[in-house]
Amino acid sequence: MRVAIAGAGAVGRSIAAELLENGHEVLLVDKNPTSISVERVPQAEWLLADACEITSLDEAALQRCNVVIAATGDDKVNLVVSLLAKTEYGVPRVVARVNNPKNEWLFNESWGVDVAVSTPRLMSALVEEAVSVGDLVRLLRFSQGDANLVELTLPEEAVLVGTRVGDVEWPTDTSLVTIIRGNRVLTPSKDDALEAGDELLFVAAPHREEQLEDLLSVQDGAASAKE
């Protein structure tokens, strides 16, 4: 997979290093000469250019990229890069960094953003996820498709403890994608029984989150499980 990253600062380089380690082809683009540090990520391609200009993106051959990541420290730049990547080059997947949480509402499909990542939002979500049992925690927002990645740790007293995944009438527009049980990551099957302490990860429409939380709560879980 070919990935272009706009912004070769600490964030961009860190993402590049991890993608390269996983066997992907990575291009780092930055207009600041001091950010071009080839020795820090020598396996990556480097391009000294302004990612907000069409000529630069032509040089980067953005049309050959499977993913573009707008990772600069400037939200305006990230929005422009995202819009150009999606509308001018038809990049299938555009991920954008949100620096100022007040700007998060702008990072949607209207600006070509498929996934918006807000570091403050993500950090607070991870704190909540670590200490919250029985409460739904929103980890990530997917702009395209109007869905969120949400997590809930199943309380010991939840009525659904011991219930098979296939016997639960999950709300529409929700999908259980992963069960984290101790050190194990499980792909859910209909025969897996839910256990107390399971971390359940769902992709869910925002308007279904409350319904999902109610289903997995201590009080209301029984009504939605099949006999």
Order of alpha helices (4+ residues) and beta strands (2+ residues): beta-alpha-beta-beta-alpha-beta-alpha-beta-beta-alpha-beta-beta-beta-beta-beta-alpha
